[in-house]
């Protein structure tokens, strides 16, 4: 019996959210006196090494092209592995794939599921108490899981990554999907990430802008600032709706929910729908020329002024600081 962790490879690397889940699973395994088994598809030797360093005692490695994008097949594969390992605790990242696979697996295994967990469970015998954020980030609720099998989907960037020794055992497995009738038809896969840029759910540094930039032709100063920091770019919903920026950059209640270490909001008023998706950020910096902007009430640091003047100066200062560090 082991803690089973769904592990994902994306653009040639192990997803940060997956490594975080392995860390999380390792802590639960320590509390329950078990071990961690990671399930991964199409991982190379370096990626398997990274998974082992994150805390997996056993890695079930499969190579199946059908599992790359079909959540119904992935849930069937996870069901087979969970039964093979006799796993009573299963961990996912609360991201696009986790949101699609975990509920299906919960139904298949009759398992209790808490999505968006932000803390380690409190274990009382066979019962787990798990905290998650509710009411658009305004409160924390405690959910109790009493089922025999328990599934937890961890909100990305809730814990810092740790790495130890790699003592993992790698097991190659052929998944039998012959009797699985998937109703999903994949016609096309489009990548929504700029090469080299960390996906928003995993980003620790995010630079975001709103209609205060006045038009898409002015986004260069935002991208320059993001580049100087090594940050991922984002935007408000009105900007995405106006097609100034691609929709995958939209953060907020109806977009991507993020929890970076630093969130810089430029020319964004701070409507409650936007705050709902970013108020888990560790530090929020707001730059706006309207001193009455609601976002200032949620900011750790606020700068009142013209972004077109402030951003080039801030970018220059960051570059100079980094040069001096070298």
N, C-alpha and C positions, 0 to 999 in steps of 0.2 A: 504494500500500500504506500502511495506517495502523493505529494502535492503535484498536480499536473499543471504546467504552464504553457499556454499557446504562445509560440514564439514566431516572429515574422521577419522575413528578409525583404528589404525594400531598397531598390536602386543600389544593389551590391553591398549593403551593410545591414547588420542586425539593428532593427529599430530600437531607438533609445527607450521607447515605452515598453518594449518587450524585455529589455535588460532590467528595467525598473521592476517589472513584474516578477522576474526571476529572483531579484533581491528580496522582493516582498514575499514571494513564495518560500524562500530560504528561511526567512524569519518565522513564518508560520510553521514550517517544518520543524524548526528548532523548538517552538512552543508545544508542538504536538508529538514530538519524538519520532518524526518520519524523515523523509528525504524529498528532494525536488527532482522531478522528471520534466524535461523540456521537450515539446513536440515541435519540429521544424521541418519545413519543406525546402528542398533545393539549397542547402547550405554547403559552402565549401569548407576546407580545413581550417582556414583562419577564422571564419565565422563560428564554427563549432568550438574553436579554442576560446573565443570571446564569450560564448554562451556558458562554457565551463567555468571561466573566471568569474562570471557573474553569480555563480552559486549552484548551478545544476549538477547533481550527482550522476544523473543518467540523461542521455540525449537520444531521443527516438528520432532518427533521421529518415525522411522519405524523399523520394524524387518522383513526383507525379505532376505533370503539367496541368492536369485537370483541376488540381487544387489551388492553382495560382489565383483565381478570381471568383470562383463559384462558392458562395457562402453555404449553400445547401450541401454541397459535397464536403466542404470543410467541416461542417457540423457533424456529418455522418462519420468522417474520419476521426474527429475528436471523440465521438461516442465509442468507436471501436477501441481507440487507445485508452480511454478512461476505463473501459471494462477490462481490457488486457492488464492494465496496471492496478486495477481495483482501487482507483483513486476516489477519495471521498471529498477532496477539496480541489477545485479547478480555478485557475486564475487567467483572466484576460486583461488586456488593456481596454479601457473604455474609449475606443477610437472607432473609426468607420467599420473595420472588420469585426472588432469585439462587439459592437452594437448589433451587428447582423448575425454573428455566430452564437454568442452566449445565450440569447433567449431561445433559439432553436434547440440548443443542447440542453437547456434547462427543461424544456418540454419533453424531450426524448428521455432524459434521465430522472424526471420528476424531482428535479433539484431546486432548492431555494436559490434565488438570484438577487444580489444587491449590485446595482449598476452605479458607477461613479463614486466608489469608495475613496476616502481620503485618509484613512488611518488603519492601523493594524486592528484586527478583531480582538474583542475581549472574549475569551473562551471560558464558558461555564459548563463543564461536562461536555455534553453533545450539542450544546447550543453556542452559536456565535452571535455577538453583538457588533454590528459594523456601522460606522459613521459615514454619512454622505452629505453633500451640500444640497440644500433645498431652497425653494422660494427665491430663485434667481441669485443665489449666493448670499442671501440675507440671514440664513439660519442653517444649523446643522441638525440633522435628524439621526436617531439611532434605530437601526433596523435589526430585528432578531431573526436568525435563520435556525429553524429547528429540524429541517429535513436531514435525512441521512447523508445525502450528497449536497455539497454547498458550492456555489459558484460566485466568485467575486470579480467584478470588472473594476479595475483600478484606474482612477482619474490620472492621466499622464502628468508628469512633473510634480507629483505629490511628495516624492522622496528623492534625496540626492543619490546618485549612483555610487555603488561600492564595488570593489573588485578584490578577489582573494586568490587562492591557489586553485589550479585546475586539476581536480581529481575525478573528472567525469568519465563515465563509460558510455561509448557510442554504440547504439544498436540500430542497424539498418532494418527497415521494415517495409514490406509491400502491403499497401492498403487495398483491400478488396472493395471496389466501388461498383461491381458488376450489377448488383441488385438495387442500386440507389437511382431512383428516377428523379433527377433534378429538373425543376420547372423553369430554371433560369437559363435564358439564352443570351450569351454575350456576343454582341455584334461588333463592338469596337471598344478599345481601351485607350483613353487619352490621359497623358501625364499632365498634372496640374502644378508641378513644381519646377522652378528654375533650377537648372543643373548647378549643384554645389550649394544650394540654399536649403537650410534645414526646414522640414515641414512645420507649419504653424503649431500643431498640437505638441510637438517636441521641442520647439524653440525656447531657449532660455532668455533670449534678447529679441524684442519685437519693436519695430518702429512703424507706427500707424498714422494715417492722415485722413482728414475728412474734407468736406466741401470748402473749408477755409483755404485750401490750396487753389481754389478758383478755376481749376481746369487740369486736364491730364498732361498738358504741355509743361506744367510746373513740377511734375513729380521727380525730376532729376535731383532736386535738393534733398528730397526724402530718401531716394535711393543712395545718394552719396553718403548721407548720415548713416544709413543702415550698413553700407559697405564698410565704413570706417570702424563700426562697432562689431562687424561680423554678425549682424542681426538679420532677421527675416522681416520682410515688409508685409503690412496688413492695411486694411482700410475699413471705413464705416459702411453701413448698408447703402446710404444714398449714393456714395461714390461708386459702388458696384452696380447699383441700379441705373446709374447714368452712363455706365460702361467706360468710366475713366480708368478703372482697374478691373482685372478678372475677378469673377465671383468667388473663386477659391481663396482670395485674400480677405474676404468679408468676415470680420469677427463680431460677435455679439450673440444675442439670444437666438436669432434665426440664422446665424452663420456658424463659424467655428468658435467653440469655447476654449480659451487658453489660460494657462497658469504660468507665464514666464517669470523669471527672476526680475526682469526689468521690462516695463511697458511704457513706451513714449508715445503719447497721443498729441498729434499736431492738428490744430484747426478742427477739433471734434468737440461738439457742444457737451456731450455726455448724457444723452438720453438714457432712460432706464433700460431700454432694450439693448443698448450697446454695453452699458455697465454690467448687465447680467452675464455677458460672455467674457469679461476681462477682469472682474473684481477679485478673482483668485490670484491675480498677479502679486508677487512679493513686494515690488516697488513700482509705483505709478508716477510718471512725470507728465504734466500737462503743459502744453505750450499753446496759448490762445490770446488773441488781442482783445477779447471780451472778458473783462474782469468779473462779470456776472455769470459766466458759463458754469452750468451745474457741475461739470467735471471737476472743477477745483475743489469741491467739497469731498471728493473721493481720492484726491491726489495726495501723495506723500510730499511731492515737490511741485510747485507751480511757477510758471514763467509767464508774466503778462507782457505781451509785445508782438511785434510783427514777425511771423515765421520766416518770411523772405529775407529778413535781416538776421534773425537769430540762428537759423539752421546752418548757413555757410560758416558763421563764426564758431559754432559748436563743433561742426565737422573738422574745421581747421585746428581747433584746440585739441580734439581727440587724436588727430593724426600726429600733432606735435608731441603730445603726451606719450604716445606709443613709440615714437622715434627716440625720445629721451630714455624710455625704459630699455631700449635695445643698446 
